[in-house]
C-alpha cells in the first residue's frame, strides 16, 4: 500500500509558499533594510537636536503610562470577574473588546467628543490621549488576565487551602506567580501598541506629546527629510522590537496547551476553593464592569450624540455629509481598495501561515515551515508609518501610483489573516485519517479541512477588511487627493475651521464605524462561535 501524504499541502503549494516568502522579502524585508541604510544620512541632525531625544523619551513615557493605566484598571477588574462572577459577564467582556473593531480615527474623534466644544487645544491633552490608550487596550489586558486566572489548576488552589494557606498567602504564593507572565506580556503588548500609535497622538496629543510616529510623518510629508525620518524609524523599530521580544519570552512561560476554564465549562470548579459568594461583592463587580464599559461605550455614544445635532438642530451634519459627492467618492474608494486587497491578503495568509506541526528532519516542507516561523513575527514589528516610509524610500518612482498604496494595505492586512488562520490550524492526523478511509484529496479537503478552517478564513477576511477600511497612516503617507478615503476625509474636515466641519468629521466617523461593523458582520456571518476564535486579536491595528 502506498504511503499517504502527511499533509494536504503538496509540492505545488510548497512552491507557492516559497514564492510568497520571496515576495515578502522583496516588498517588506528589502524596503526595511534600505531604510536602515538611509538612516545614516540623518544621524548628525537627529543626534544633535535635543527635540528628537525628547521625542524618544516622550514615546517611551506614553507607552509606560498607557500600559500602567491599563494594567492598574484591568487586572483588579479581571480578578473581580474571576472571583465574583456576575450574570452576563461574557457580554460585558465583549463590550470591552468592542474598540478592536473601531478605526483609530474614529476612536480619536470619539475621545474628542467628550470635550464640550469637541476641540483639543493646541497644546494637546494628556488625559484625553491616555483615555484613548485605555479605550483601545483595556479589554486586551482584561481578557489576557482573565484567561490566565481561568487556567490556574483547581488542584493547586485546593491544596494550598488544605495546607492552611490564608487568603493573602494563597494570592501571593499561588495566584500571583501563575498570572504574572500573562500580566507582564499584556503590559508589554500594550506598551508596544501605545508607543507605535499614530492617530491618537496626532489628533489628541498636540505638539507637546508628539511621538516618534508623528515625527516620522512630519519629516516625510512636510520637510522631505527622509534621512532623519529613517533614523527615527530605526529608533522606533528598535524600541518596539525590544518590547515584543520581551513579550514573546514572557508568553513562552505561559502554560502550554491548557484551555481556560471558561472555555471548557469548569469555571465554577475553578472558584470552588473561594467558598460562598457575597451579594455585595457581586454588586460591586457589576458596578466596576459598568464603569469600565463606560470607558469604551461612553466616547462612542458621545460621538453619536454630537453627530446628530448641530446648534440644537438635528440631522444637519448628516444632511450635508450625505449630500456631498465627495463623501460617496471617499466611501467608494475605501470599499474598492479593501475589495482589491482582500484576495491578495487571503492568498498570502494561506501561503505564509506556519503549519500546525513543523515537519521533522528529512520530511518535505521542513525548511519552508522553519522560514514561515521565522517570518511570522516580522510584520508585527513594523508600524504603519515605518512601512510607509520604507516604501517611499525604496520606490520613490511609484509614489504617484495606486499600486504602492494598495501594497501598503496588503502588507498591513495579511498578518491578520495569518493570525486568524493560526487559531484554526488542522492537525495532519485528521487529513491522514480521511485519506486512509478512502476519501479523495478534494473530498477530504472539503469535508475535513475546510469546515475546520472556515471560521479562521472568515475572521481573517473580516479583520483584514476592518484594517483596510479604517487604515489612516498608510493612506495619509501614500495617498493622493484624488484617492481620498473616508479616514482622510474625516481628517480633512477636522483640519478646517468652523463648527460645521467638526460636526461633519464626527458624522463621517460614525459613518465609517457603521461601514466597518457592517462589513465585519457580513464576512463573519455563519462562522459560529469557534472556541479558539473567542477573544481579541491583540496585534490588530
C-alpha positions as CSV (number, residue, x, y, z in Angstrom):
1,X,0.0,0.0,0.0
2,X,1.4,3.4,-0.9
3,X,2.1,5.8,1.9
4,X,-0.4,8.6,2.2
5,X,0.8,12.2,2.2
6,X,1.3,13.7,5.6
7,X,-0.5,16.9,4.8
8,X,-2.9,18.1,2.2
9,X,-0.5,20.8,1.0
10,X,1.6,19.1,-1.6
11,X,4.7,20.1,-3.6
12,X,2.8,22.7,-5.7
13,X,1.6,24.6,-2.7
14,X,5.0,24.4,-1.1
15,X,6.4,26.0,-4.3
16,X,3.8,28.8,-4.0
17,X,4.9,29.2,-0.3
18,X,8.5,29.8,-1.3
19,X,7.3,32.3,-3.9
20,X,5.2,34.1,-1.3
21,X,8.2,34.2,1.0
22,X,10.4,35.6,-1.8
23,X,7.7,38.3,-2.4
24,X,7.6,39.3,1.2
25,X,11.4,39.6,1.2
26,X,11.2,41.8,-1.8
27,X,8.4,44.1,-0.7
28,X,8.9,44.1,3.1
29,X,12.4,43.0,4.1
30,X,14.3,44.8,1.4
31,X,12.5,48.2,2.0
32,X,13.2,48.0,5.7
33,X,16.8,47.2,5.1
34,X,17.1,50.0,2.6
35,X,15.5,52.4,5.2
36,X,18.1,51.2,7.7
37,X,20.9,52.1,5.2
38,X,19.3,55.5,4.6
39,X,19.3,56.2,8.4
40,X,23.0,57.0,8.3
41,X,22.3,60.2,6.3
42,X,20.5,61.9,9.1
43,X,22.3,60.8,12.2
44,X,24.1,64.1,12.8
45,X,21.0,66.2,12.5
46,X,18.9,64.0,14.8
47,X,21.5,63.3,17.4
48,X,22.5,67.0,17.7
49,X,18.9,68.1,18.0
50,X,17.5,67.8,21.6
51,X,13.9,67.8,20.2
52,X,14.3,64.3,18.8
53,X,15.8,62.9,22.0
54,X,12.8,64.3,23.9
55,X,10.5,62.5,21.4
56,X,12.2,59.2,22.2
57,X,11.6,59.9,25.9
58,X,8.0,61.0,25.3
59,X,7.3,57.9,23.2
60,X,8.6,55.6,25.9
61,X,6.9,57.6,28.7
62,X,3.5,57.4,26.9
63,X,3.9,53.7,26.4
64,X,4.7,53.2,30.0
65,X,1.8,55.4,31.2
66,X,-0.7,53.7,28.8
67,X,0.5,50.2,29.9
68,X,0.4,51.1,33.6
69,X,-3.1,52.5,33.4
70,X,-4.5,49.5,31.5
71,X,-2.8,47.1,34.0
72,X,-4.0,49.1,37.0
73,X,-7.6,49.0,35.8
74,X,-7.7,45.7,34.0
75,X,-6.0,43.3,36.5
76,X,-8.3,44.2,39.5
77,X,-11.3,44.0,37.3
78,X,-10.3,40.6,35.9
79,X,-9.7,39.4,39.5
80,X,-13.2,40.6,40.5
81,X,-14.8,38.9,37.4
82,X,-13.0,35.7,38.2
83,X,-13.6,35.8,42.0
84,X,-17.2,37.1,42.0
85,X,-18.7,36.4,38.5
86,X,-21.9,38.2,37.6
87,X,-24.6,37.3,35.2
88,X,-23.9,38.4,31.6
89,X,-20.2,38.6,32.2
90,X,-19.4,37.4,28.7
91,X,-21.5,40.2,27.2
92,X,-19.6,42.8,29.3
93,X,-16.3,41.4,28.1
94,X,-17.4,41.7,24.5
95,X,-18.4,45.3,25.1
96,X,-14.9,46.0,26.5
97,X,-13.4,44.3,23.4
98,X,-15.5,46.4,21.0
99,X,-12.8,49.0,20.3
100,X,-10.8,46.4,18.4
101,X,-13.3,47.0,15.6
102,X,-13.1,50.8,15.9
103,X,-10.7,52.5,13.4
104,X,-8.1,54.7,15.1
105,X,-9.5,57.9,13.5
106,X,-13.0,57.1,14.8
107,X,-11.6,56.4,18.3
108,X,-9.8,59.7,18.4
109,X,-12.9,61.5,17.3
110,X,-14.9,59.7,19.9
111,X,-12.5,60.8,22.6
112,X,-12.6,64.4,21.3
113,X,-16.4,64.3,21.5
114,X,-16.1,64.2,25.3
115,X,-14.9,67.8,25.3
116,X,-17.8,70.3,25.3
117,X,-16.7,72.1,22.1
118,X,-15.1,68.9,20.6
119,X,-11.8,70.6,20.0
120,X,-8.4,69.8,21.6
121,X,-6.2,72.7,22.5
122,X,-3.1,73.4,20.5
123,X,-1.0,72.1,23.4
124,X,-2.9,68.8,23.3
125,X,-4.5,66.9,26.2
126,X,-2.6,64.2,28.0
127,X,-5.7,62.9,29.9
128,X,-7.6,62.5,26.6
129,X,-4.6,60.8,25.0
130,X,-4.3,58.4,27.9
131,X,-8.1,57.8,27.8
132,X,-7.6,56.8,24.1
133,X,-4.9,54.3,25.1
134,X,-7.3,52.8,27.8
135,X,-10.2,52.9,25.3
136,X,-8.3,50.6,22.9
137,X,-6.2,48.4,25.3
138,X,-8.2,47.9,28.5
139,X,-10.1,45.0,27.0
140,X,-6.9,43.3,25.9
141,X,-5.4,43.4,29.4
142,X,-8.7,42.2,31.0
143,X,-9.1,39.3,28.5
144,X,-5.5,38.1,28.9
145,X,-5.5,38.3,32.7
146,X,-8.9,36.6,32.9
147,X,-7.7,33.8,30.7
148,X,-4.6,33.3,32.9
149,X,-6.8,33.2,36.0
150,X,-9.1,30.6,34.5
151,X,-6.0,28.4,33.6
152,X,-4.9,28.1,37.3
153,X,-5.3,24.4,38.2
154,X,-8.1,23.8,40.7
155,X,-5.8,21.3,42.5
156,X,-3.2,23.9,43.3
157,X,-5.8,26.2,44.9
158,X,-7.5,23.4,46.9
159,X,-4.1,22.0,48.0
160,X,-3.0,25.4,49.3
161,X,-6.2,25.8,51.2
162,X,-5.9,22.4,52.8
163,X,-2.3,23.1,53.8
164,X,-3.5,26.1,55.8
165,X,-2.7,29.0,53.5
166,X,-4.7,32.1,54.3
167,X,-6.3,34.3,51.6
168,X,-3.4,36.7,51.3
169,X,-0.8,33.9,51.3
170,X,-2.8,32.0,48.7
171,X,-2.9,35.0,46.4
172,X,0.8,35.8,46.9
173,X,2.3,32.3,46.6
174,X,-0.1,30.7,44.1
175,X,-2.2,33.1,42.1
176,X,0.3,35.9,41.5
177,X,3.1,33.6,40.2
178,X,0.5,31.9,37.9
179,X,-0.7,35.1,36.3
180,X,2.5,37.2,36.4
181,X,3.7,36.0,32.9
182,X,0.3,36.9,31.4
183,X,0.1,40.3,33.0
184,X,3.7,41.1,32.1
185,X,3.1,40.0,28.5
186,X,-0.1,42.0,28.3
187,X,1.7,45.1,29.7
188,X,4.5,44.8,27.2
189,X,2.0,44.4,24.3
190,X,0.1,47.4,25.4
191,X,3.3,49.4,25.7
192,X,4.2,48.4,22.1
193,X,0.7,49.4,20.8
194,X,0.8,52.8,22.7
195,X,4.3,53.6,21.6
196,X,3.6,52.9,18.0
197,X,0.2,54.6,17.9
198,X,-0.1,57.3,15.3
199,X,-3.7,58.6,15.0
200,X,-4.2,59.2,18.8
201,X,-1.0,61.3,19.4
202,X,-1.6,63.1,16.1
203,X,-5.2,64.1,16.9
204,X,-5.1,64.2,20.7
205,X,-1.5,64.8,21.8
206,X,-0.7,68.1,20.2
207,X,2.9,69.3,19.8
208,X,3.8,68.7,23.4
209,X,3.1,64.9,23.2
210,X,4.4,64.3,19.7
211,X,5.7,60.7,19.4
212,X,8.3,59.2,17.0
213,X,5.4,58.1,14.7
214,X,4.2,61.6,14.3
215,X,7.7,63.0,13.8
216,X,8.3,60.4,11.1
217,X,5.2,61.7,9.2
218,X,6.2,65.3,9.7
219,X,9.8,64.8,8.4
220,X,8.5,62.8,5.5
221,X,5.4,64.8,4.4
222,X,6.4,68.4,5.2
223,X,10.2,68.6,5.5
224,X,11.1,65.9,2.9
225,X,13.9,64.9,5.3
226,X,13.9,61.1,4.6
227,X,17.3,60.6,6.2
228,X,16.2,61.9,9.6
229,X,12.9,60.1,9.3
230,X,14.7,56.9,8.6
231,X,16.8,57.2,11.7
232,X,13.7,57.9,13.8
233,X,12.1,54.9,12.2
234,X,15.0,52.8,13.2
235,X,14.8,54.0,16.8
236,X,11.1,53.3,16.9
237,X,11.6,49.8,15.4
238,X,14.3,49.0,18.0
239,X,12.0,50.2,20.8
240,X,9.2,48.1,19.5
241,X,11.4,45.1,18.8
242,X,12.7,45.1,22.4
243,X,9.2,45.2,23.8
244,X,7.9,42.4,21.5
245,X,10.9,40.3,22.3
246,X,10.3,40.5,26.0
247,X,6.6,39.8,25.3
248,X,7.5,36.6,23.4
249,X,9.8,35.5,26.2
250,X,7.1,36.0,28.8
251,X,4.4,34.4,26.6
252,X,6.6,31.2,26.4
253,X,6.3,30.9,30.2
254,X,2.5,30.5,30.0
255,X,1.2,27.1,30.5
256,X,1.0,25.5,27.0
257,X,-2.0,23.5,25.8
258,X,-4.1,24.3,28.9
259,X,-7.6,25.6,27.9
260,X,-9.1,28.3,30.1
261,X,-11.8,27.1,32.4
262,X,-14.3,29.4,30.9
263,X,-13.9,27.6,27.5
264,X,-14.1,24.1,29.0
265,X,-17.1,24.7,31.2
266,X,-15.3,24.2,34.6
267,X,-15.2,27.9,35.6
268,X,-17.4,27.1,38.6
269,X,-15.0,24.4,39.8
270,X,-12.1,26.8,39.5
271,X,-13.7,29.1,42.0
272,X,-14.9,26.3,44.3
273,X,-12.0,27.0,46.6
274,X,-13.3,30.5,47.4
275,X,-16.4,29.5,49.3
276,X,-19.6,31.5,49.3
277,X,-20.1,34.5,47.0
278,X,-21.2,37.6,48.9
279,X,-24.0,39.5,47.2
280,X,-22.3,42.8,47.9
281,X,-19.1,41.7,46.1
282,X,-21.2,40.7,43.0
283,X,-22.9,44.1,43.0
284,X,-19.5,45.9,43.3
285,X,-18.2,43.7,40.4
286,X,-21.2,44.6,38.3
287,X,-20.7,48.3,39.0
288,X,-17.0,48.1,38.2
289,X,-17.9,46.4,34.9
290,X,-20.4,49.1,34.2
291,X,-17.8,51.8,34.8
292,X,-15.3,50.1,32.6
293,X,-17.8,49.7,29.8
294,X,-18.4,53.5,30.1
295,X,-14.7,54.0,29.2
296,X,-15.4,52.3,25.9
297,X,-19.0,52.9,25.1
298,X,-19.1,56.5,26.6
299,X,-16.9,58.1,23.9
300,X,-18.8,56.2,21.1
301,X,-22.2,57.4,22.5
302,X,-20.9,60.9,22.8
303,X,-19.7,60.8,19.2
304,X,-23.0,59.6,18.0
305,X,-24.9,62.2,20.0
306,X,-22.8,65.1,18.8
307,X,-23.0,64.0,15.2
308,X,-26.8,64.0,15.3
309,X,-27.2,67.7,16.4
310,X,-25.6,70.9,15.4
311,X,-26.6,74.1,17.2
312,X,-29.6,72.2,18.6
313,X,-30.8,71.4,15.0
314,X,-31.0,67.6,14.4
315,X,-29.5,66.0,11.4
316,X,-27.8,69.0,9.8
317,X,-24.3,67.4,9.7
318,X,-25.7,64.1,8.2
319,X,-27.7,66.0,5.6
320,X,-24.6,68.0,4.5
321,X,-22.4,64.9,4.6
322,X,-24.6,62.6,2.6
323,X,-25.5,65.3,0.0
324,X,-21.8,65.9,-0.7
325,X,-20.5,63.9,-3.7
326,X,-17.0,63.8,-2.0
327,X,-18.4,61.6,0.7
328,X,-19.6,59.0,-1.7
329,X,-16.4,59.1,-3.7
330,X,-14.4,58.6,-0.5
331,X,-16.7,55.7,0.6
332,X,-16.3,54.2,-2.9
333,X,-12.5,54.4,-2.7
334,X,-12.5,52.8,0.7
335,X,-14.6,49.9,-0.4
336,X,-12.8,49.5,-3.7
337,X,-9.3,49.4,-2.1
338,X,-10.5,47.0,0.5
339,X,-12.0,44.7,-2.1
340,X,-8.8,44.7,-4.1
341,X,-6.6,43.9,-1.1
342,X,-8.7,41.1,0.5
343,X,-7.9,38.4,-2.1
344,X,-4.2,39.1,-2.0
345,X,-4.1,39.2,1.8
346,X,-6.0,35.9,2.0
347,X,-3.7,34.3,-0.5
348,X,-0.6,35.5,1.4
349,X,-2.1,34.5,4.7
350,X,-2.7,30.9,3.5
351,X,0.7,30.6,1.9
352,X,2.7,32.2,4.7
353,X,0.9,30.7,7.7
354,X,3.0,28.3,9.7
355,X,1.8,24.7,9.7
356,X,0.1,23.0,12.7
357,X,3.3,20.9,13.1
358,X,6.8,21.6,11.9
359,X,7.9,18.7,9.8
360,X,10.7,16.6,11.2
361,X,14.2,16.5,9.8
362,X,14.0,14.9,6.4
363,X,10.3,15.4,5.9
364,X,9.1,17.5,2.9
365,X,8.4,21.2,3.7
366,X,10.6,21.4,6.8
367,X,12.7,24.3,5.5
368,X,9.6,26.1,4.4
369,X,7.9,25.7,7.8
370,X,11.1,27.0,9.5
371,X,11.2,30.0,7.3
372,X,7.5,30.7,7.9
373,X,8.0,30.5,11.6
374,X,10.9,33.0,11.4
375,X,9.0,35.4,9.2
376,X,5.8,35.2,11.2
377,X,6.8,37.8,13.8
378,X,8.4,40.3,11.4
379,X,5.2,42.2,10.3
380,X,4.2,42.9,13.9
381,X,7.5,44.8,14.4
382,X,6.7,47.2,11.6
383,X,4.4,50.1,12.3
384,X,2.3,51.7,9.6
385,X,4.4,54.9,9.5
386,X,7.7,53.0,9.2
387,X,6.2,50.8,6.5
388,X,5.0,53.8,4.5
389,X,8.4,55.5,4.9
390,X,10.2,52.3,3.7
391,X,8.0,52.0,0.6
392,X,8.6,55.7,-0.3
393,X,12.3,55.4,0.2
394,X,12.7,52.2,-1.8
395,X,10.3,53.0,-4.7
396,X,10.0,56.8,-5.0
397,X,9.1,56.5,-8.7
398,X,5.9,54.7,-7.6
399,X,4.8,57.4,-5.2
400,X,2.1,58.6,-7.6
401,X,0.9,55.0,-8.3
402,X,-2.1,53.5,-6.7
403,X,-0.3,50.1,-6.6
404,X,2.0,51.4,-3.8
405,X,-0.9,52.4,-1.6
406,X,-2.6,49.0,-2.2
407,X,0.7,47.3,-1.4
408,X,0.8,49.1,2.0
409,X,-2.7,48.0,2.7
410,X,-1.9,44.3,1.9
411,X,1.2,44.3,4.0
412,X,-0.8,45.5,7.0
413,X,-3.7,43.2,6.4
414,X,-2.2,39.8,5.6
415,X,-0.7,39.3,9.1
416,X,-4.2,39.4,10.5
417,X,-5.2,36.6,8.2
418,X,-2.2,34.6,9.3
419,X,-3.1,35.2,12.9
420,X,-6.7,34.1,12.4
421,X,-5.8,31.0,10.4
422,X,-3.3,30.0,13.0
423,X,-6.2,29.6,15.5
424,X,-7.9,27.0,13.3
425,X,-4.9,25.0,12.0
426,X,-5.9,21.5,11.3
427,X,-3.7,18.7,12.7
428,X,-2.3,16.5,9.9
429,X,-3.7,13.4,11.6
430,X,-7.2,14.4,10.5
431,X,-6.1,14.6,6.9
432,X,-4.4,11.2,7.2
433,X,-7.5,9.6,8.8
434,X,-9.7,10.9,6.0
435,X,-7.3,9.7,3.3
436,X,-6.9,6.3,5.0
437,X,-10.7,5.9,5.0
438,X,-10.7,6.2,1.2
439,X,-11.6,9.9,0.7
440,X,-10.2,11.5,-2.4
441,X,-8.0,14.6,-1.8
442,X,-10.6,17.1,-2.9
443,X,-13.3,15.4,-0.8
444,X,-11.0,15.2,2.2
445,X,-10.2,18.8,1.9
446,X,-13.9,19.8,1.5
447,X,-15.2,17.6,4.3
448,X,-12.4,17.7,6.8
449,X,-10.0,20.7,6.3
450,X,-12.5,23.4,5.1
451,X,-15.1,23.0,7.9
452,X,-12.2,23.4,10.5
453,X,-10.6,26.4,8.8
454,X,-13.7,28.3,7.5
455,X,-14.1,30.3,10.8
456,X,-10.5,31.3,10.6
457,X,-10.8,32.3,7.0
458,X,-13.9,34.4,7.7
459,X,-12.4,36.0,10.7
460,X,-9.2,36.7,8.9
461,X,-11.0,38.4,6.0
462,X,-13.2,40.4,8.4
463,X,-10.1,41.6,10.4
464,X,-8.3,42.5,7.1
465,X,-11.3,44.3,5.8
466,X,-11.7,46.3,9.0
467,X,-8.0,47.1,8.9
468,X,-8.1,48.3,5.3
469,X,-11.3,50.3,5.7
470,X,-10.0,52.1,8.8
471,X,-6.4,52.5,7.7
472,X,-5.3,56.0,8.3
473,X,-1.5,56.1,8.5
474,X,-0.6,54.5,5.2
475,X,-3.3,56.5,3.4
476,X,-2.0,59.7,4.9
477,X,1.5,58.9,3.8
478,X,0.9,57.5,0.3
479,X,-2.5,58.7,-0.9
480,X,-3.1,61.5,-3.4
481,X,-6.1,63.9,-3.2
482,X,-8.0,62.0,-5.9
483,X,-7.6,58.8,-3.8
484,X,-9.3,60.2,-0.7
485,X,-10.8,57.6,1.6
486,X,-13.2,58.1,4.5
487,X,-10.4,58.3,7.0
488,X,-8.6,61.1,5.2
489,X,-11.9,62.8,4.5
490,X,-12.5,62.9,8.3
491,X,-9.0,64.3,8.8
492,X,-9.6,66.9,6.1
493,X,-12.8,68.1,7.8
494,X,-11.1,68.1,11.2
495,X,-8.4,70.4,9.8
496,X,-10.8,73.1,8.6
497,X,-12.2,75.8,10.9
498,X,-15.8,76.0,11.9
499,X,-18.3,74.1,14.0
500,X,-19.9,72.6,10.9
501,X,-16.6,70.9,9.8
502,X,-16.2,69.4,13.3
503,X,-19.8,68.0,13.0
504,X,-19.0,66.7,9.5
505,X,-15.9,64.9,10.9
506,X,-18.0,63.4,13.7
507,X,-20.7,62.3,11.3
508,X,-18.1,60.8,9.0
509,X,-16.6,58.9,11.9
510,X,-20.0,57.4,12.7
511,X,-20.4,56.5,9.0
512,X,-17.0,54.8,8.9
513,X,-17.8,52.9,12.1
514,X,-21.1,51.7,10.6
515,X,-19.4,50.6,7.4
516,X,-16.7,48.7,9.3
517,X,-19.2,47.0,11.5
518,X,-21.4,46.0,8.6
519,X,-18.6,44.6,6.6
520,X,-17.3,42.7,9.6
521,X,-20.8,41.3,10.3
522,X,-21.2,40.2,6.7
523,X,-17.8,38.5,6.4
524,X,-18.3,36.6,9.7
525,X,-21.9,35.6,9.0
526,X,-22.4,31.9,9.8
527,X,-18.8,31.4,11.1
528,X,-20.2,30.4,14.5
529,X,-18.5,30.9,17.9
530,X,-15.4,28.8,17.4
531,X,-13.7,28.3,20.7
532,X,-10.3,29.2,19.5
533,X,-11.5,32.4,18.0
534,X,-13.2,33.7,21.1
535,X,-11.2,36.7,22.1
536,X,-9.3,39.6,20.6
537,X,-6.6,39.6,18.0
538,X,-4.2,41.8,20.0
539,X,-2.0,42.8,17.2
540,X,-4.7,44.3,15.1
541,X,-4.1,47.9,14.2
